[in-house]
Amino acid sequence: MSHVAETSSYLSGLRVRAVTQLTDGIRTDLKRASTSEAMAVLFKLASSPSTACDALALLHELQVHQVEVEMQHDELRQSRVELESALIRQTTLFEHAPAGYLVIDAETVLCEINLAGVRLLGTAISDLLGRPLASFLSAASGEQLQKMLDRARDGLVPETCELQLLPRAGAIRKLHATASGEASSGRFLLVLLALPSPG
């Protein structure tokens, strides 16, 4: 079903539900201060035999529209609560994932990084964000990373490679990297896993 058809179907359903609420007598709070003047005009029109039919039809139409708007408002509020909950859940999953999650741009500059990523790189987060990931890698791995991003930019399947961090305290540290491109932002999600040390 197309988006236009779904929207049309939703609006039709909304109208049916609004009419049902009105005819079932569920809505009893329609007289509000913001509509009191309009209601007074409609009441005056309804009191005249020559305009009573039109006024009642218009009144009913306005009541249906009011209920539709209120129902849409309630649904939007509920959707916002659900979206905020989903965002908190996804943010928590990102931050506390056991693998290193990094969001980098085409020049490998770190835009976002989770706690596991910070631990893997062994540097404070304040020293990571805004710096190229390539600056933490050996020269050969920096080139491998760039080639992987070039492949991931257009591909639907995530690309992988092995990267070597610059030695720290004499230890060679290797990582398994998986990159997925995000076409809309030009950024990449990079997943890093530590590989066992040789020997």
Secondary structure, DSSP 8 states (H G I E B T S, - for coil): --HHHHHHHHHHHHHHHHHHHHHTT-------GGGHHHHHHHHHHHHSTTTHHHHHHHHHHHHHHHHHHHHHHHHHHHHHHHHHHHHHHHHHHHHH-SSEEEEE-TT-BEEEE-HHHHHHHTS-HHHHTTSBGGGGB-HHHHHHHHHHHHHHHH-SS-EEEEEEEEEETTEEEEEEEEEEEETTTTEEEEEEEE-----
